[in-house]
Amino acid sequence: MQNDTQGRVWLITGCSSGFGRELALAAVAAGDRVMATARRPETLTELADHGEGRISTVALDVTEPASIDAAVRATLALYGRIDVVVNNAGFTMIGAVEETSMEHLRSLMEVNFFGAAEVTKAVVPLLREQGSGTIVQMSSLGGRMTYPGLGGYDAAKHALEAFSEALSSELAPLGVRVLLVEPGMFRTKISSNMVLAPENPAYQESSGGLRQMVAGIAGNEPGDPAKAAAAIIEVLDAENPPLRLVLGGDAVDALRAHHESLLADMVTWETLSRSTTMT
């Protein structure tokens, strides 16, 4: 077991690319140590080589409880503690609700929601007992709003948001924090690796537009994953961190417009809404 004064210890899922990889590197730059994980740990060799001896790797499949438990045990055996857990593993699918099979819908929920929930539940007792730590949930702009063609993916992220908001209230009195990260479009492999449901021409004007947009922007998204990782580190070090961290100008603009629309609807129908109260 290494000395626990050598910075925080991170356990990060989905480190083969994108946010997971950049967070691992940012943590090392901040003086911390990382257990980087992926379903295929051989994909992490290059990352470990860049870790200056402070990045270790282990297999972790978020759909396999035994794999999660083994990764947690390996982290504790090597470092003696866990301070930051990042649920980053996931995948995206484009398809209108009718186009999305129940098999795909269940898979989206299994990886993006239940997988994160399983990892979270595996580490909560550890963090609770030590009275400190942070659980970082890599959500999405889609955790707060949705677009045609992302109903399945965004449903999983909405579930993660509700789960994590309740968890935050439960753990706050015990010294453990929760951070929901809500990125917009970032230059990761998520766009190029998206699963595409079989296309129904009836949805060409709705979800079909999203398919075209994603195909056109893949590899040229406006967000910088390295800057996102730096922003997450900054929030973790803040004295009064937020529950939610929106990342990317596109996400800020979209979410502001969405909230203004929700408020306008509530105000418009407020009289009718209040009329249902018992008198």
C-alpha positions in Angstrom: 0.0 0.0 0.0 1.4 3.4 -1.0 1.5 6.4 1.4 -1.9 8.1 1.5 -0.3 11.5 1.7 0.5 11.5 -2.0 -2.6 13.3 -3.1 -6.1 12.0 -3.7 -6.8 8.6 -5.1 -9.1 8.4 -8.1 -11.1 5.5 -9.5 -12.3 6.3 -13.0 -14.4 4.2 -15.4 -14.1 4.4 -19.1 -10.5 5.7 -19.4 -9.7 4.5 -22.9 -10.4 7.9 -24.5 -12.3 11.1 -24.0 -13.1 12.5 -20.6 -11.9 9.5 -18.7 -8.4 9.7 -20.3 -8.2 13.5 -19.8 -9.4 13.3 -16.2 -6.7 10.7 -15.4 -4.0 12.9 -16.8 -5.4 16.0 -15.1 -5.5 14.2 -11.8 -1.8 13.2 -12.1 -0.9 16.8 -13.0 -2.6 17.9 -9.8 -0.4 15.5 -7.8 -3.0 12.7 -7.4 -2.9 9.0 -8.2 -5.4 7.2 -10.4 -6.7 3.7 -10.9 -7.8 4.0 -14.6 -10.2 1.3 -15.8 -11.8 0.0 -19.0 -13.4 -3.2 -20.1 -10.2 -3.9 -22.0 -7.3 -2.7 -19.8 -4.8 -3.3 -22.7 -6.3 -0.1 -24.2 -4.9 1.9 -21.3 -1.2 1.1 -21.8 -0.4 4.4 -23.5 -2.3 6.3 -20.8 -0.3 4.5 -18.0 2.9 5.3 -19.8 2.0 9.0 -19.6 1.1 8.8 -15.9 4.6 9.3 -14.5 4.1 6.2 -12.4 0.9 7.5 -10.8 -1.6 5.8 -13.1 -2.4 2.1 -12.5 -4.9 0.1 -14.6 -7.4 -2.6 -14.1 -10.3 -4.2 -15.9 -13.7 -2.9 -15.0 -17.0 -3.7 -16.9 -19.8 -1.6 -15.3 -22.4 -4.2 -16.3 -20.6 -6.9 -14.2 -20.9 -6.5 -10.4 -18.0 -8.9 -9.8 -15.8 -6.8 -12.1 -16.7 -3.6 -10.2 -16.0 -5.3 -6.8 -12.6 -6.6 -8.1 -11.6 -3.1 -9.3 -12.5 -1.5 -6.0 -10.6 -4.1 -4.1 -7.6 -3.7 -6.4 -7.6 0.1 -5.9 -7.8 -0.3 -2.1 -5.0 -2.9 -2.1 -2.7 -0.6 -4.1 -3.5 2.8 -2.6 -5.3 2.1 0.6 -8.2 4.5 0.0 -10.4 6.1 -2.6 -11.2 9.8 -2.6 -12.7 10.5 -6.0 -14.9 8.1 -8.0 -15.7 9.1 -11.6 -18.6 7.3 -13.4 -17.6 8.0 -17.0 -18.2 4.8 -18.9 -21.1 4.9 -21.3 -22.3 5.0 -24.9 -24.7 6.9 -27.0 -27.4 5.9 -29.5 -29.4 7.9 -32.0 -32.8 6.7 -32.8 -36.4 7.9 -32.5 -38.3 6.2 -29.8 -40.1 4.0 -32.4 -36.8 3.2 -34.0 -35.1 2.2 -30.7 -35.5 -1.5 -29.9 -36.3 -2.5 -26.3 -32.9 -4.4 -26.4 -31.1 -1.2 -27.2 -33.1 0.8 -24.7 -32.3 -1.7 -21.9 -28.6 -1.6 -22.9 -28.6 2.2 -22.7 -30.1 2.0 -19.2 -27.8 -0.9 -18.2 -24.6 0.9 -19.0 -25.4 4.6 -18.6 -27.6 4.3 -15.5 -27.4 0.9 -13.8 -23.7 0.6 -14.3 -23.0 4.0 -12.7 -25.4 3.1 -9.9 -23.6 -0.2 -9.3 -20.2 1.5 -9.1 -21.7 4.2 -6.9 -23.2 1.7 -4.4 -19.9 -0.2 -4.3 -18.0 2.9 -3.1 -20.5 4.8 -1.0 -19.8 2.7 2.2 -16.1 3.4 1.9 -16.5 7.1 1.4 -19.2 7.3 4.2 -16.9 5.5 6.7 -13.9 7.7 6.0 -16.2 10.8 6.1 -14.9 12.3 2.9 -14.7 11.9 -0.9 -16.5 12.9 -4.1 -18.6 10.9 -6.6 -18.4 12.5 -10.0 -21.2 11.5 -12.3 -20.5 12.2 -16.0 -24.0 13.1 -17.1 -24.8 15.2 -20.1 -26.8 18.2 -21.3 -29.2 15.3 -22.1 -29.6 14.8 -18.4 -31.6 18.0 -18.2 -33.2 18.2 -21.6 -33.5 16.1 -24.7 -33.7 16.2 -28.5 -35.5 14.1 -31.1 -33.5 10.9 -31.6 -31.9 10.8 -28.1 -34.9 9.7 -26.1 -33.2 6.4 -24.9 -29.8 7.9 -24.1 -31.3 11.0 -22.4 -33.7 8.9 -20.4 -30.7 7.1 -18.9 -29.0 10.4 -18.1 -32.2 11.8 -16.6 -32.4 8.8 -14.3 -28.7 9.3 -13.3 -29.5 12.9 -12.5 -32.4 12.1 -10.2 -30.5 9.3 -8.5 -27.5 11.5 -7.9 -29.5 14.5 -6.7 -31.1 12.3 -4.0 -27.7 10.8 -3.2 -26.1 14.2 -2.8 -28.7 15.1 -0.1 -28.2 11.8 1.7 -24.4 12.0 1.8 -23.8 15.7 2.4 -24.3 15.5 6.2 -21.7 12.6 6.1 -19.0 14.6 4.5 -19.3 13.1 1.0 -20.0 15.2 -2.1 -21.6 14.4 -5.4 -20.9 16.3 -8.6 -23.0 16.0 -11.7 -21.1 17.0 -14.9 -23.2 18.1 -17.8 -21.2 18.5 -21.0 -22.4 19.7 -24.3 -20.6 18.6 -27.5 -17.0 17.8 -26.9 -14.3 16.4 -29.1 -14.3 12.9 -27.8 -15.0 9.7 -29.6 -18.6 9.6 -28.5 -20.0 11.1 -31.7 -18.0 8.8 -34.0 -18.8 5.7 -31.9 -22.5 6.3 -31.6 -24.9 3.4 -32.3 -27.4 4.2 -35.0 -30.8 2.6 -34.9 -32.3 1.5 -38.2 -33.8 4.6 -39.8 -37.5 5.0 -40.4 -38.2 7.7 -43.1 -41.2 8.9 -41.1 -38.7 10.6 -38.7 -36.5 12.2 -41.4 -37.5 15.7 -40.3 -37.0 15.1 -36.5 -34.4 12.6 -35.4 -33.1 12.5 -39.0 -31.9 16.0 -38.5 -29.8 15.0 -35.5 -28.3 12.1 -37.4 -27.1 14.5 -40.1 -25.8 17.1 -37.6 -23.8 14.5 -35.7 -22.3 13.1 -38.9 -21.3 16.5 -40.0 -19.7 17.6 -36.7 -18.0 14.4 -35.6 -14.3 15.3 -34.9 -15.0 19.0 -35.0 -17.1 19.4 -31.8 -16.5 22.8 -30.0 -15.6 21.4 -26.6 -12.1 20.6 -25.5 -11.9 17.5 -23.2 -8.7 18.6 -21.6 -10.2 22.0 -20.6 -13.3 20.1 -19.3 -11.0 17.9 -17.1 -9.3 21.1 -15.7 -12.7 22.6 -14.9 -13.7 19.5 -13.0 -10.5 19.6 -11.0 -11.1 23.2 -10.2 -14.6 22.5 -8.9 -13.3 19.6 -6.8 -10.9 22.0 -5.1 -13.6 24.6 -4.5 -14.8 25.4 -1.0 -18.5 25.6 -2.1 -18.8 23.4 -5.2 -22.1 23.2 -7.1 -24.1 20.0 -7.4 -24.2 20.5 -11.2 -21.4 21.7 -13.5 -22.5 22.6 -17.0 -19.6 22.4 -19.5 -19.4 24.1 -22.9 -20.9 27.3 -24.2 -23.4 25.4 -26.3 -24.6 23.6 -23.2 -25.0 26.8 -21.2 -26.9 28.5 -24.0 -29.2 25.5 -24.6 -29.9 24.9 -21.0 -30.7 28.6 -20.3 -33.2 28.6 -23.2 -34.7 25.4 -22.0 -35.2 26.7 -18.5 -36.7 30.0 -19.8 -39.2 27.9 -21.9 -40.1 25.8 -18.9 -40.7 28.9 -16.7 -42.8 30.6 -19.5 -45.0 27.5 -19.7 -45.5 27.4 -15.9 -46.3 31.1 -15.8 -48.8 30.8 -18.7 -50.7 27.9 -17.1 -50.2 28.9 -13.4 -53.8 29.9 -12.8 -55.1 26.5 -14.1 -52.4 24.6 -12.2 -53.3 26.4 -8.9 -57.1 25.8 -9.5 -56.7 22.1 -8.7 -55.8 22.8 -5.1 -58.4 21.7 -2.5 -60.4 24.6 -1.0 
